[in-house]
Amino acid sequence: MNKLKLQTYFTSLFILLFVLNSNTFAQSDESSISKSGSFYSLFGIGFPVEANTSRELSMGISGISLDNTQSNGLHNPALWGTNTFSTASTGFSFSKILSKDNTAESKNTALQAGYLQLTFPIYREKFGISASMYPVTRSNYRFFSTSSILNEQNQTIDYASDAYGTGGINKLEIGFGWSINKNISLGYAPSLVFLSQNNTRELFFDDGSFTTNVIDSKITGSDFSHKFGLLASIPTIFNSGDRLSFGATAILPVDIDTDEAILSRRRVNNQVQEVTLDENIGGGAKLPLELNSGFTYYPSTLFNVSLEGKFQQWSETNSNLNTTNDTFELSDRYKLGLGTEYHAYRTNSDSFFSNFRYNAGLSYDSGHLKTAQEKINTLWFSAGLGIISSFSNSTIDLSARYGLRGTTANDLIQERIWSFNISVNLTELMFFRPKLN
C-alpha cells in the first residue's frame, strides 16, 4: 500500500469519527433510549466518563505521565508544551452491558462520543496550545419497575414506571503547556463546563380510571473550570538509556447554577394535555476536586510501564437535582491503573507483527456511588493495538476492555461490560504551520 493511499485512509477515518463525535455532542439522540448505557448513570449528574484515547484506555491509565512529543492527550496540559507536531485527535466507543440482579437480566448497548482535540506547537517542544471538547459525566439509562398503590376504596392498583434519560456534563477547553527546560513542563487549561440533562418518567396503570402520566424534566447550567498540570522527566535512573517521567494534575471543584423545567403530559379522552408544573427552577450541581498523579518508566525505547492514580472528592458534591432514587449517596472516588506498552515497530524487523504498538493494563475504580454500605466499584481488564503510520507519526489506536461493575448483594445490579474503542491521531497537518521553529 503506497503512502498516499495510507494517508487517505488515516484522514478519512479521522473525518468520519469527527463528524460522528460532532453530531453526538450537538444533540441528544432520543433513538438511543432503547439502547441505553449503564444503569448507574441514572443518579445525580450522571456517571463519570473516562474521556481518554484508546491508547490510554488499553493501558488502564489517564495518560498524565505518558511523555510523548509526537501525540496528544487531554488530561495533563503540561504535555502540550512538549509537542513536536500539530495534531488532531478524535475517538469513539461502543459498549455492550449485561446487567443482572437477583431476579432478572438485561442487555444494553451504547454508542458514545469520546473527544475532539487539536494541539498546536507555537514553539516546538517549548510552548503549545490545545483546544478540545469532551464529556465529564454522562447519563444514558433506562430503568423499568413495577409497584402498586391503594385507591380510595382500599383496592390495589398495579402500575409500571418507565424512567429514561440522556445528557450529562461536557467541557469546552482551551489551554497551554510550557516546557521550562528539557525536564520540567507546566500547563494550565480553563474550560467552559455545561450541563444538559433530559429525564422522562412514564406511569402506566392497570385501572382505566387512572390515566397514563408522563413527566419530562430538562436541566441546564454552565460555569468555568480550571485545570493545572506538571510533567517532570528524570533521565538515567538505572542505566544510560532509561528515564522516568512523573505527571500530576489538579482540577478545581466547580459549582454549576442550574435551571430546571418540568412538563407533565397525560392523555384524557384521546387527547394529550400538557401542563407546565415548574419552570426555571433554581438549583445546583457540583463537580468535585480532582487530583491525578502517576509515573511512567522507560527502560528502553521499546518498552514502558505506567502506574497512575486518581482521586475525586464526590462526598462534597451533593446536589439538589431531581433523581428517581434517593437510596444512593455520593462518596469519594479512587482509581488506580497499571499498564504497559511494547513498541514493536521500533525493532526494525520485517515481521508483520512488528508493525504495531501493543498495550495491556488493568485498573480498579472504587466508584462514586454507595448504597447500603456497598460501593459501586469497577474492575477493568484491557488490551490494545496501535497502528503507526510509516510516514507521519499518525496513529490509529484500538482497544478492547472487559469490566465488572457493582454487585447483586442487597438487591443491587451487577454489570458486565464489553467496551471497544477507536481513536485516530493525525500529525503534521497541512492546514497549520508553526509560527516559530
C-alpha positions in Angstrom: 0.0 0.0 0.0 1.6 3.3 -1.0 1.9 6.3 1.3 -0.8 8.4 -0.5 -3.4 5.6 0.0 -2.4 5.1 3.6 -2.6 8.8 4.3 -6.0 8.9 2.7 -7.3 6.1 5.0 -6.0 7.9 8.1 -7.6 11.1 7.1 -10.9 9.6 6.0 -11.2 7.7 9.3 -10.5 10.9 11.3 -13.1 12.8 9.4 -15.7 10.1 9.9 -15.1 9.9 13.7 -15.0 13.7 13.8 -18.5 14.0 12.2 -19.9 11.3 14.4 -18.5 13.0 17.5 -19.8 16.4 16.4 -23.3 15.0 15.9 -23.3 13.3 19.3 -22.1 16.4 21.2 -24.5 18.6 19.4 -27.8 16.7 20.1 -29.5 14.4 22.5 -30.4 11.3 20.4 -33.8 10.1 21.6 -33.4 6.9 19.5 -30.6 5.8 21.8 -33.0 5.5 24.7 -33.9 1.9 23.8 -30.2 1.2 23.7 -29.1 2.7 26.9 -25.9 2.5 28.9 -25.1 1.8 32.5 -28.0 1.7 35.0 -25.8 3.6 37.4 -25.8 6.7 35.1 -29.3 7.3 36.4 -28.2 9.0 39.6 -27.2 12.6 40.2 -25.4 14.4 37.3 -24.5 11.1 35.5 -21.7 8.6 35.7 -18.1 9.9 35.4 -16.6 9.4 31.9 -13.1 8.4 31.1 -12.5 10.6 28.0 -9.2 9.0 27.0 -7.5 7.9 23.8 -7.8 4.2 23.0 -4.1 4.0 23.8 -4.6 5.2 27.3 -7.8 3.1 27.8 -5.9 0.0 26.7 -3.3 0.7 29.5 -5.9 1.4 32.1 -4.5 4.9 32.9 -5.3 8.6 32.3 -2.1 9.2 30.5 -0.9 12.1 32.6 2.7 10.7 32.7 3.0 9.5 29.1 5.7 11.7 27.9 5.3 11.6 24.1 6.3 14.6 22.0 4.5 13.2 18.8 0.9 12.8 20.0 -1.5 14.5 22.3 -3.6 13.8 25.4 -6.4 15.6 27.2 -5.6 15.2 30.8 -2.3 16.9 31.5 -1.9 20.3 30.0 1.9 20.2 30.7 2.2 17.7 27.8 1.1 20.3 25.3 4.3 22.2 25.8 6.4 19.2 24.7 4.7 18.6 21.3 6.8 18.4 18.2 3.9 18.4 15.7 0.5 19.9 15.4 -2.1 17.2 16.0 -5.8 16.4 15.6 -7.4 13.6 17.5 -10.8 12.1 18.0 -12.4 8.9 19.2 -15.5 6.8 19.6 -16.6 3.9 21.8 -19.1 1.0 21.6 -20.2 -0.8 24.8 -22.3 -3.8 25.5 -23.6 -4.0 29.0 -25.0 -7.2 30.5 -26.9 -6.4 33.7 -28.5 -8.7 36.3 -30.0 -8.6 39.7 -31.4 -11.4 41.9 -34.4 -11.8 39.6 -33.8 -10.7 36.1 -31.2 -10.0 33.4 -31.0 -7.4 30.6 -28.7 -6.3 27.7 -27.9 -2.7 26.8 -25.7 -1.2 24.2 -24.3 2.3 23.9 -22.5 4.1 21.1 -20.8 7.2 22.5 -18.7 10.1 21.5 -15.2 10.3 23.0 -13.5 13.6 22.5 -12.2 16.1 20.0 -8.8 17.7 20.3 -6.4 19.9 18.4 -2.9 20.8 19.6 -0.5 23.4 18.1 3.2 23.8 18.9 3.6 27.5 18.7 7.2 27.0 19.6 8.2 23.3 19.0 8.9 21.3 22.2 8.7 24.6 24.2 5.2 26.2 24.1 2.0 24.7 22.7 -1.8 25.2 22.9 -4.8 22.9 22.9 -8.4 23.2 22.0 -10.8 20.3 22.9 -14.3 19.2 23.7 -15.0 16.1 25.8 -17.6 14.6 28.2 -17.1 14.7 32.0 -20.2 12.8 33.1 -22.9 11.0 31.0 -26.4 9.8 31.6 -27.8 7.3 29.2 -30.2 5.0 31.1 -33.5 3.2 31.1 -35.0 1.8 34.2 -38.3 -0.1 34.3 -40.0 -1.1 37.6 -43.5 -2.2 38.8 -45.3 -1.5 42.0 -48.8 -0.9 43.4 -50.9 1.6 45.3 -54.2 1.6 47.2 -57.1 3.7 45.9 -59.9 5.3 47.9 -61.8 2.1 48.1 -58.7 0.3 49.5 -58.3 -1.6 46.3 -54.8 -2.5 45.0 -53.9 -0.8 41.7 -50.8 -2.1 39.9 -48.7 0.3 37.9 -45.4 0.4 36.0 -42.8 3.1 35.9 -40.5 3.6 32.9 -37.7 6.1 33.6 -35.2 7.0 31.0 -32.8 9.9 30.2 -29.9 11.2 28.3 -27.4 14.0 28.8 -24.6 14.9 31.1 -21.8 17.4 31.6 -19.3 18.4 28.8 -16.3 20.7 28.7 -15.1 23.1 26.0 -11.5 23.6 26.9 -8.6 25.8 25.7 -5.2 25.7 27.4 -1.5 25.8 27.0 1.7 24.0 28.1 5.1 25.4 28.6 8.4 23.5 28.8 10.6 25.4 31.3 13.5 23.2 30.4 14.0 19.7 28.9 13.0 18.1 32.2 10.1 20.2 33.6 6.9 21.3 31.9 3.8 23.2 33.3 0.3 23.7 31.9 -3.0 25.4 32.6 -6.4 24.8 30.9 -9.5 26.8 31.7 -12.8 25.4 30.3 -16.5 26.1 29.9 -18.5 23.4 31.7 -22.1 23.0 30.6 -24.8 20.6 31.8 -27.7 19.4 29.7 -29.9 16.6 31.0 -33.2 15.3 29.8 -35.2 12.9 32.1 -38.6 11.3 31.4 -40.8 9.2 33.6 -43.9 7.4 32.3 -46.5 5.8 34.7 -48.9 3.1 33.4 -51.8 1.9 35.5 -53.9 -1.3 35.1 -57.0 0.6 36.1 -58.8 2.6 33.4 -59.8 5.3 35.8 -56.1 6.3 36.0 -54.6 8.0 33.0 -51.1 7.4 31.7 -48.9 10.2 33.0 -45.6 11.4 31.5 -43.3 13.8 33.3 -40.4 15.5 31.4 -37.6 17.3 33.1 -34.9 19.4 31.3 -31.9 20.6 33.4 -29.3 23.1 32.0 -26.5 25.0 33.5 -22.9 26.2 33.0 -19.8 27.5 34.7 -16.0 27.7 34.4 -13.4 25.1 35.4 -9.6 25.3 35.9 -7.0 22.6 35.4 -3.3 22.7 36.3 -0.6 20.2 35.2 3.0 19.2 35.8 5.3 16.9 33.9 8.8 16.1 35.1 11.3 13.8 33.3 14.3 12.2 35.1 16.9 10.6 32.8 19.4 7.9 33.6 17.7 6.1 36.5 19.4 2.7 36.3 21.4 2.9 33.0 22.2 5.4 30.3 19.2 4.5 28.1 16.3 4.7 30.6 14.2 7.5 32.0 11.3 8.1 34.4 8.5 10.6 33.8 6.2 11.9 36.6 2.9 13.6 35.9 0.4 15.4 38.2 -2.8 17.4 37.7 -5.3 19.2 39.8 -8.8 20.2 38.7 -10.6 22.6 41.0 -14.2 22.0 42.1 -17.0 23.7 40.0 -20.3 24.9 41.3 -22.9 24.9 38.4 -26.0 27.0 38.8 -28.8 25.1 37.1 -32.3 25.7 35.7 -34.9 23.0 35.5 -38.2 22.9 33.7 -40.8 20.2 34.4 -43.6 19.4 32.0 -46.5 16.9 32.6 -48.3 15.2 29.7 -51.4 13.0 30.2 -53.9 11.5 27.8 -57.6 12.5 28.5 -60.4 11.5 26.1 -57.8 10.5 23.5 -56.3 14.0 23.7 -52.8 14.8 25.1 -52.9 17.6 27.7 -49.6 19.3 28.6 -49.2 21.2 31.9 -46.0 23.0 32.9 -45.6 22.1 36.5 -42.5 24.2 37.2 -40.3 26.4 35.0 -36.8 27.7 35.6 -36.4 26.0 39.0 -33.2 27.2 40.5 -30.8 24.5 41.6 -27.2 23.5 41.7 -24.8 20.8 40.7 -21.1 20.4 41.6 -18.1 18.8 40.1 -15.6 17.6 42.6 -12.0 18.4 43.3 -9.9 16.0 41.2 -6.2 15.1 41.8 -4.2 12.8 39.5 -0.6 11.6 39.7 1.5 8.9 38.2 4.8 7.5 36.9 5.9 6.1 33.6 9.2 4.2 33.4 11.0 3.8 30.1 13.8 1.1 30.5 14.4 1.5 26.7 12.8 2.9 23.6 10.9 -0.3 23.1 9.1 -0.7 26.4 7.4 1.4 29.1 5.2 0.7 32.1 2.9 3.2 33.9 1.3 3.4 37.3 -1.3 6.2 37.8 -3.9 7.1 40.4 -6.9 9.4 40.6 -8.9 10.9 43.5 -12.2 12.7 43.1 -13.9 14.3 46.2 -17.5 13.3 45.3 -18.6 13.3 49.0 -18.6 17.1 48.9 -20.8 17.4 45.8 -24.3 16.5 46.9 -26.7 18.4 44.6 -30.4 19.1 44.7 -31.1 17.9 41.2 -34.2 15.7 40.9 -33.5 11.9 40.9 -35.7 8.9 40.7 -33.9 7.1 43.5 -32.7 8.5 46.9 -31.2 5.3 48.3 -27.7 6.1 46.8 -25.2 8.6 48.2 -22.1 10.1 46.7 -18.7 9.0 48.1 -15.1 9.8 47.3 -13.7 8.0 44.3 -10.3 6.4 44.0 -8.9 4.8 40.8 -5.6 3.0 40.3 -4.3 1.8 36.9 -1.3 -0.2 35.9 -0.4 -0.5 32.2 2.4 -1.5 29.9 3.4 -0.8 26.3 5.6 -2.5 23.8 6.8 -0.6 20.7 7.4 -3.4 18.3 7.6 -1.2 15.3 10.9 0.2 16.6 12.7 -3.1 16.3 13.5 -2.7 12.6 12.1 -6.1 11.9 10.4 -7.2 8.7 7.8 -9.3 10.6 4.2 -8.3 10.1 3.7 -8.3 13.9 6.5 -5.7 14.3 4.4 -3.0 12.6 2.3 -2.2 15.7 2.4 -0.9 19.2 1.0 -3.3 21.8 -0.7 -2.3 25.1 -2.2 -4.0 28.1 -3.4 -2.9 31.5 -5.8 -3.3 34.4 -7.5 -0.8 36.7 -9.6 -0.7 39.9 -12.2 2.1 40.3 -13.9 2.4 43.7 -16.7 4.4 42.1 -18.5 7.5 43.4 -21.8 5.8 44.5 -22.6 4.0 47.7 -25.8 2.3 49.0 -26.4 0.0 51.9 -22.7 0.2 52.7 -21.9 -1.2 49.2 -19.7 0.9 46.9 -20.3 0.5 43.2 -16.8 -0.3 42.1 -15.4 -1.4 38.7 -12.6 -3.7 37.8 -11.3 -3.3 34.2 -9.1 -5.6 32.1 -7.8 -4.0 28.9 -5.6 -4.6 25.8 -5.0 -2.6 22.7 -3.2 -2.2 19.4 -1.6 0.9 17.8 -1.3 1.1 14.1 1.6 3.5 13.3 1.9 5.5 10.1 5.3 5.0 8.5 5.4 8.5 7.0 3.9 11.0 9.5 3.8 9.6 13.1 -0.1 9.5 12.8 -1.7 6.6 14.6 -5.0 4.6 14.7 -5.4 3.1 18.2 -7.8 0.2 19.0 -8.7 -1.0 22.5 -10.9 -3.8 24.0 -11.9 -3.7 27.6 -13.8 -6.0 29.9 -15.3 -4.6 33.1 -17.1 -5.9 36.2 -19.2 -3.2 38.0 -21.5 -3.4 41.0 -22.9 -6.4 42.9 -26.1 -8.3 43.2 -26.0 -8.1 47.0 -28.7 -6.1 48.8 -30.9 -6.3 45.6 -28.4 -4.2 43.6 -27.4 -4.6 39.9 -24.2 -6.1 38.6 -22.9 -5.2 35.2 -20.5 -7.0 32.9 -19.2 -4.5 30.3 -17.6 -5.1 26.9 -16.2 -1.9 25.6 -14.5 -1.3 22.2 -12.8 2.0 21.4 -11.1 3.5 18.4 -9.2 6.8 18.1 -7.3 8.5 15.4 -4.4 10.9 16.0 -3.2 12.8 12.9 0.1 14.7 13.0 1.8 17.2 10.7 -1.5 18.6 9.5 -1.2 20.6 6.3 -3.5 23.4 7.4 -1.2 24.6 10.2 2.4 25.8 10.1 4.2 26.6 13.4 4.8 30.3 13.8 8.3 29.6 15.3 10.6 26.7 14.9 
